Amino acid sequence: MRVAVINSGSSSLKFKLFNMDTQEVLYTLVVENIGEKNSKIKTHQEALESLDIDFLYVDIIGHRVVHGGEYFHEATIIDEKVIEKIEDLIPLAPLHNTANLKGIMVARQKAPDALQVAVFDTAFHAQMPQEGYLYALPYEMYEKHKIRKYGFHGTSHSYLLKECAILLKKETKELNIITLHLGNGASACAIQNGISIDTSMGFTPLEGLVMGTRSGDIDPAVVLYMQRDLGLSVNEIDEMLNKKSGLLGICNSGDIRKILQSDDEKSKLAINMMVRRVKKYIGAYLALLGRVDAIVFSGGIGENSAYIRDRVMDNNLAKGTPVLVIKTDEELEIARQCLKF
């Protein structure tokens, strides 16, 4: 069984081909800077054309789709109705869902006979209790406009849960764990009896932890102040919060490797802020879960920076709880979810 996985970004395309009988990676390619000024590859179509594989020998193509809203709670076979729903959700994730759709449309042309499956970042969090996903806004904001916490990085948190279960020799439904996907984008997840009951990202991936270029949690009145008193436009604030804040906003670099090598006071401040926010979420999730079987670090920072892991856990936080480092594999998780079809 050959399963291809496509992760189509706004200017990138990540591709992996698996032999799922052995879970071996047969082919992998990352194409970046699609359509940008000095790039030879102008479209996602050209990126897929550059793949040195014959799609006649691909059985299933799994697509990462960032936002599934309240429509999609699990991996779903793609048909015209599913495409329409993904389009409907573009306002909630304009860059991501638009790019994901490009990958889907191109793949359907390239491999018309292959089964196409959408795997949603939000799906793993679909069973959060209402008190966990609602914001304390007028209830009609949820009823009419679906403003609520959705959560993201679901394929990563799902993968970490399953791998943690293997390491601890337990069933996933027996586990209470805290998973930390720490990278340029970062999120925490509280998992109780194998189900996500809370996660740090919210209506969009902007909420939660201090990230490479995203602010994470702020007082929402700051946005009103920037509009009303500083005269910034909605687009300017959006750009600031998503692309010019986080570590980059504090110390002029979003690259944790460079920040850790710097003796600059603002670099130290940025690290302190990031670590403090992670600790706050772990503390909150310890209170929610009661019993915690493991704390799992993953993502580029979580997997590779022992210094950050030690800083997060340096005050006997969750003393006696196993701390695991697991390399996440979102593409393999997507491929696994495709197999049920």
Phi, psi and omega in degrees: 000116179259123180239122175264144178238127179243124174244099186262113178262180183298325178225025181213162174215121176252133186226134171224141175243124182249143159268103188282354172292328180240354186060027178277139174277117182271332185199140177216145180207139173236121178248123182243168176061033179298129177077000180276167195307311186260013182273140177284334182262117188263336185223164175293330175301312180296324179297316178291325178296333182284350179290132181268058178221160176258112184293349176296338183258015176258127182275317183223142171242120178261132182246131170285126174237126189291310188245118176253001179053217177265000183282321192243117182250001180198171176303141190222136175294133184277124170225187184298322180294321178295318178299319178298319181293320178297321176296319179299332184271000181305321179301335179278338179209070190300316180289315188287305184294326176298314179294319179300320179295323177301314179298320180295314184294319179293318181295325178294326175289318185288325184225072185296339183264350181279144175290129181253130185231135175261131176241122192260136177299331185275344191297322183298334183265007188292342181263011175304142177292157184301322179293344178271327185259347179277145168266152181278058174256169172308133188303333181293339176296328174279312184300315186270326190239358177058036175279113185195173172281129176251320183081152182220188185059025186299322180294325178292312181297324177295316178299315182296322177301312183294319179291324177297319179299320178296314182295323181270357179058048178227164171283149180302324182289352178267350193264136164247113183220160172246121180252137183236107175265099186249109176211205176301319164261141186218143176207154175244152181218134173261119183244120182242123183050040176081007183237135176292119179251349175194151178209155190283325177286155190234239178300326174226174176286008183279331184287153168110234188289160171287124185245186182302310181231358181258144185289329192072205185300129169218163173295123181300339178291342175300320179297316179297319179297317181294326177287307190284316188261330181261349175074020179280145179278166177302316181295322179294320179291319177302313180299318181296310186292326185267328190238349185233011183247210180060214179301318180301317182294328183277317189230015176067020173210135175259003183267109185300329180296316179290322181296318181293335180275350185268144174262004181297140183297325180289330175294318177296320178298316181300317178296316180300319179294317180296313181297316181301318181294319178298316179300319180299318181290321177299315179300317179296320182286329173299320179293320180292319188274329183079285177260130179235123182277335180192153168247126188245125175260138177205187185081169185304319179281313183298326181280326193251347183249097176296329180298313180294318179300316180295320179296319180295322186259016193280355182244038180059027175300127181055047183305131180089350179278131177302136176247120184246149171243119182233125177287118183285154178216084184294325180294319178294321178297318177298314180299319179297319181292334178290334188296335183294345178269000000 
